[in-house]
Amino acid sequence: MHQALKDAITICKTLMRNGYDAHVINAPLQERLLENAAHPVVDIACETDAETLVKLFPKAEARHDQRTLAFMEEDGCGFNFYPLEVAAAGHPELSLLRITPTIMERLPREERMQLRLTGFGSPEPSGDAYEGFADMKEGFICLTGLPDETLRHDYLLAVRALRFAANFDLPIEPNTWLAIVRAGSRVLDYIPTKDIMDEWRKVAAESMYRFVRLLFDAHILQGLIPEVAALVCVMHTRNKDGEQENIFEHTLACMQHYPEEDFHYDWLGTMAMFFHDVGKLYTGEFIDGEWTYYQHHRVGAKVTRKILRRLHFSQVDIDLLCHLVLHHMRFHFMMTDRGIRRFKALDDYPRLIAMARADLKARGGIPTSFNHNMKYLDRAETPEQMLEPLLNGNEIMSETKLAPGPLVGVIRDALLQAQIAGEVKDRASAVDFVLAYARKTVG
């Protein structure tokens, strides 16, 4: 630590021992400026007035230029004393000075512009998406200059920082993160919803769950889409072991799993996963020690439509997402051949299968019904009349006069194969086939 900074800390301690609050202004920045300073100068903020300062430090000279209280020269170092904001009605952030006119004078011009300080001018916008951000080669997302001041010039940078953090899977520098959290309400006040969603559209499907988590932690999601954020207060039984989990955490897990198999770039499908359980907020009931959410898919589709209109989605995307939310439960139940055929008639059924798979993985469930339905999907490609023989076992025994036994099953399988091959097309030809097959087999 530079000697001038150590002396400034000693001065602050002297003031505090005498009952006056004091601190070195933006110590990290001043320490950097002292490294190459020919004449070291340190700025201090204090609660006392100029007259008291002179009494405590006889070498200090009272001043009223540049808003300073006094200046003191000692051992080759200069010390500027600035008044500390103490008014009860003052802006909270004024109680912690981060920059002063005298510090600004000691900064190179380019760095002054990077600080984006209100009242000191700011650089012309270049249109570069990375403008306002430090080099990410450092391994984290960091706003240039003083993060709070940088955000005051463009609150959209807060959402962009979350996007970069999610897409690049990088942590957000702590001071930048605090600035974003502090600016959360102003992000919603000053950024048009359409602009926020434009940033969201640039988040990769595989990174969406991280982005939503950051929006929630920064308290932006609570104002943007409160219906989904509120799911953190709604519980469900995660699996047959009775584990309890809040539905917001389940939603994030589903969003993480959805893009894993063949849907790596499906932004809309991942967004459908974001909304798939929003209906549980409105349908949840706790009865006899268990949670129920009857018809949450139907209610959720209606709620999703309302939210998407508010977020300025196109009508085409609204219809698609509501369709996926409405039908996302279809593949969870073991279906018959007829059920599978009706399912495959739905638009975007591959996405519905991916949603069911993600939901199952998020719960750590047993895939019995899912695997059954996947097996039956191929059968749905076969015409319905080809799945069952035109004559059942009893009818075969009645026509051929055979006694119950393995031969009846052999004839039944042969009849089905003949139907698939197109050799048998109706009941009459089926009767002729089984009679001929029985005569040939029995002799």
LUMLUM-828666 format. One record per residue (C-alpha): residue in one letter; x negated, y, z. Coordinates in steps of 0.02 Angstrom, whole numbers, plus 50000, padded with zeros to 5 digits. Layout:
# LUMLUM-828666
AXYZ/...
END
This chain:
# LUMLUM-828666
M500005000050000/H499365017449955/Q498765027750102/A499965041950058/L501425029950073/K500795023650242/D500675041750302/A502465045050240/I503085030050340/T502215036950494/I503085053650466/C504775044850453/K504435035550615/T504025052050701/L505665059450643/M506645044050699/R505795044150872/N506445061850889/G508215056450848/Y508295060850662/D508615048150524/A507325047550383/H506675036250244/V505425036250100/I506405039149939/N506315024549818/A504705017749893/P504355004749754/L504445018149618/Q503385030649716/E502075017349753/R501905014149566/L501745032649530/L500395034449663/E499265021849577/N498665034349445/A499045050749535/A497625063449544/H498515072449687/P499615060249785/V501345066849830/V502745057349922/D504575062349937/I505475059450102/A507325061250144/C507735066750320/E509205071950427/T508395087050511/D508445105050452/A506935115350392/E506715124550556/T506605108450657/L505405100950530/V504205115350552/K504275113150741/L503905094550728/F502575096750592/P501715113550609/K500845111450440/A502535110450351/E503155125750254/A505015128750235/R505615129350054/H507255130749965/D506755127649784/Q507215111449695/R508355107549842/T506865103349955/L506865108050139/A504995109350160/F503295104450093/M501785098650193/E499975096050140/E498935084550249/D497315074850218/G497395078050031/C499205071650015/G500795081549985/F502495077650063/N504155084449998/F505595084150123/Y507345082350051/P508965083950148/L509885067850187/E511755068250147/V512675067750315/A514395075050274/A515775062650315/A516655066750151/G515085065150044/H514885051849910/P514225035949994/E512795033649871/L512105050949911/S511595044350082/L510235034249995/L509255045249875/R508455035249733/I507695049149628/T507255067549652/P506765081749535/T504955080749596/I504875062049561/M505615065249390/E504225077749354/R502925064449389/L503725051649271/P503215049949088/R504555056648971/E504995039648899/E505255032549071/R506345047349118/M507485043148973/Q507525024749021/L508125029249195/R509705036449114/L509975048049260/T511575058249259/G511135076249230/F509405072449159/G509985067048986/S509985049848908/P509335042148747/E510405041848592/P511275024948574/S510415014148444/G511765000948425/D510544987448483/A511454974648593/Y509904973648703/E509784992348732/G509774995848918/F509004978948962/A507214974549010/D506264961148914/M507044944248954/K505354935848937/E505174939549121/G506434925749154/F507924935649216/I509234948149159/C508804965749216/L509474982949172/T508164996149135/G507875010549253/L509005012149404/P510384999249372/D511775009649451/E511325024749345/T511135014049188/L512895007049213/R513615024449238/H513155028249058/D513965012348990/Y514945000549103/L515084988048960/L513274983649000/A513914974749156/V514944962449052/R513524960848927/A512314956549067/L513484942549121/R513564936448941/F511674936048924/A511504927049091/A512774913849038/N512134911148860/F510294910748906/D510584902049074/L509524915249162/P509744922749336/I510224941049354/E508924951849441/P509584955549618/N509674974549603/T510554972949435/W511774960349510/L512194971849656/A512464986349536/I513674975549434/V514634970449591/R514724988449650/A515364993749479/G516654979749465/S518194990649485/R517485003949368/V517154990749235/L519024987449233/D519465005949244/Y518375012049100/I518114997648978/P519564993748860/T520154975748879/K519814972948694/D517974977348718/I517814965348864/M518574951448759/D517404955648614/E515954952048732/W516814936148793/R517004930048614/K515104930248599/V514894917948743/A514484900448680/A515784887048719/E514494877148817/S514074892548922/M515864898148953/Y516014890349126/R514474900049184/F515184916349114/V516854913949202/R515954909949365/L514964926249350/L516534936149309/F517334929049466/D515824931949578/A515704949949516/H517554952349558/I517954956849378/L519004941549338/Q520164945449484/G520684961549398/L520604955349219/I521524938649236/P522164937549416/E523264922649375/V521744911449347/A520664919249483/A522054915649609/L521854896949577/V520424897449702/C521794897949834/V522764883049763/M522214865449808/H522494848549727/T521994830649763/R520484827649655/N520534808649646/K521244792749725/D520034794549870/G521044809649926/E519674822649902/Q520374840349903/E519764853549782/N520324870949735/I520974871949557/F519814886049505/E518304874849537/H519174860949442/T519484872849296/L517634877349287/A517154858949289/C518384855449147/M517664869849046/Q515924862749072/H516404845249013/Y517524849948866/P516144854548740/E515074839448780/E515694827448644/D515934834248467/F516644850948526/H515024860348561/Y515584876048468/D517454875448504/W517714892248589/L519614891448577/G519694873748645/T518624878948794/M519754893948820/A521264882248821/M520364872548958/F520204889049054/F522094891149051/H522654872849061/D523094872949247/V523654891049267/G525454884749284/K525004876249449/L524964893449532/Y526834894849497/T527404876849518/G526364870949667/E527314863649815/F526654854649969/I527884840950014/D527624826550136/G525754829750143/E525504829949954/W525354843249820/T526524842649671/Y526514853249512/Y528004847349413/Q528104854549237/H526534864849264/H526074862249081/R527684870349019/V527604884549144/G525754886649107/A526074888548921/K527284902848954/V526094911449075/T524654909248952/R525654917848816/K525954932848929/I524114933948976/L523474932248798/R524604946248738/R523894957148876/L522134952648818/H522544957348637/F522294939948561/S522914937348384/Q524604928748364/V523784913848279/D522614911048426/I524024913748551/D525084900348468/L523624888048463/L523114890548645/C524894889448709/H525154873548607/L523614865648686/V524134870648862/L525904864148833/H525334846948774/H523734844448875/M524544831248987/R525114819748844/F523534809148836/H523434806449024/F524794793049024/M524684775548950/M525664776348787/T526534763448678/D526284762248491/R527744773948467/G527054786248594/I525354786248508/R526184789548340/R527124804348412/F525524810648492/K524544809648329/A525914819648244/L525474834548356/D524374848348284/D522574848348349/Y522774831648438/P520864828848439/R520714844248549/L522054837248665/I521034821148680/A519474831348722/M520464840948854/A521044824648933/R519264817848932/A518594833749015/D519964833449146/L519584815249185/K517714818549201/A518014833749312/R519044823049430/G517864808149425/G519394797549383/I519584779949318/P519824780149127/T521024765349114/S522454774649029/F521254785148926/N520354769848858/H522004761148820/N522614776148721/M520964777548627/K521114759248578/Y522894761848515/L522404776948410/D521744765548272/R523354755448275/A524314771248236/E523504771348064/T524364754748025/P526184755947965/E527374751948106/Q528044736448019/M526284729448015/L526054729548203/E527354716248243/P527894701148137/L529624701648060/L530074685848158/N529684683448342/G529274666648423/N531074661748461/E531614665848283/I530174655548211/M530684640548319/S532504642648265/E532084642748079/T530774628948081/K531574618048219/L529864617148304/A529704614248491/P528824627448597/G526944625648582/P525324633048513/L525874630248334/V527234643448352/G525904656448397/V524824651148249/I526284653348130/R526704670248208/D524924676648182/A524904669948003/L526544678947969/L525844695548032/Q524284693547922/A525404689947772/Q526384705947808/I524774716247817/A524174708547653/G525834713147570/E526344695047537/V527864696547651/K528934712247640/D530634708147715/R531524695847829/A532034683847691/S530244682047628/A529684680147809/V530864665247833/D530214657147674/F528424659947731/V528614651847904/L529574636947832/A528204633947703/Y526844636147832/A527684624047952/R527904610647818/K526094612447765/T525464611647945/V526594597748012/G526534588047850/
END
